[in-house]
Structure formats: C-alpha cells, structure tokens
Amino acid sequence: MAQQAKAQGEPSGRGDRQGRRVGKVMLFGDFGGQGENEEIVDPYYDGGNDGFEKAFEQCDRCSRGFLRWLVESTGQGPWPTQLVDV
C-alpha cells in the first residue's frame, strides 16, 4: 500500500492501529519544484535585502506548488489553467 501511494506521488504517512493513514509531516520546500528537501533561506542570516527577495520567491513558488499538490491529490481536478503555473 505504501509503495502504491509513493508511486502515485502521495505521502505514505503512518497508519493507526486499524491501518488507516493518519498523516505525515512534510517540508514546505518539498513543494518548490527544485528538488526534494529544498531549504527556505533565513533572510536575517542569508544576504540582507537579497535574502528577503530570495525567501519571498521561494515561499511564493512553494505556496503555488503546495496548492497544486493539494488540488491534484484530493481529486479536485487538474490545476486551474487561469492561475500562474509553477
């Protein structure tokens, strides 16, 4: 079952005692489209004003990726074409 979920691009999660999936913790950077485990920069420690620009860009991209994943993984249909693509 976990292999089937992984093959479909869904988080595997852990089950409760009845075998139901109860959830999985995921990183926000996983939705950025630039590889798994992308780390969101801390603008206070990474580059001053440029760090804030980079953090904003990463958060914007990861937000869109998360929304895309949410829409597609819940069976709500394809990503709406009127929204800017990731």
N, C-alpha and C positions, 0 to 999 in steps of 0.2 A: 504494500500500500504506500509506504513512504517513497519507494522508488518510482511508483506511478505518479505520485504528486510532484516529485522532483522533476520528472520527465516533462510534466505539464507546466513547469515554471512556477509552481506554488510552493510556499514554505512547507516543510514537512511537519514541524511542530511536534509536541509530545502529547500523548493521549492520557486521559484519566483512566481509572480502573476499569471502566466499561469499554475502553478502546476508542473513545471519542476524542477528536483533536480539540485541545483546549487553547492553543495559541502558541505563538513564537515571537520572541523579541528579535527585531530586525534593526539594522542601522539605517539612518536616513540616507547616508552616502551610497547605499546599495541601489538606490533608485536614480542615481545621477547619470547612468548611461556611459560611464567611463571606466567600467570595470567594477568588480565586487569590492567592497570594503574601502570605497573612496572616503577619505577623511576630510571633513569640513574644516577649513582653516580657522584658527582663532585670530581675528583681526587685531587684537591687542598685542599679540606676540609675533605676528607674521606680516610685516610690511607696511605698517602705518595706514595711510589712506588707501593705498593699493590693496592692502589686506582686506579692508572693508568692501571694496569693489569685488574682489575675488570671492569673499564669503557670500555677498549678495547674489552673485552669479551662480555659485554652487547651490545656494538654498532655492533660488528660482528654478534651476534645472532639476534639482531633486524633488521639489514640490510637484512639478509637472510630471516627472517620472512616477512619483507615488500615485498621483491621481490617475494616470494611465493604467498602472498596475491594478489599482482599486476597481476601476470601471471594468477592465477586462477580466479580472479574476473573480468578480462577483456575477459574471454573466449578464451584465447590463448592456452588452453590445460592444461594438468597436469604439475606439477613441473618437470623439466627435471631431469631424474634419474642420469645423469652424474655429476650433481652438488651435493656437500655435503648437506645432509639433515639437517634441523634444529633440 
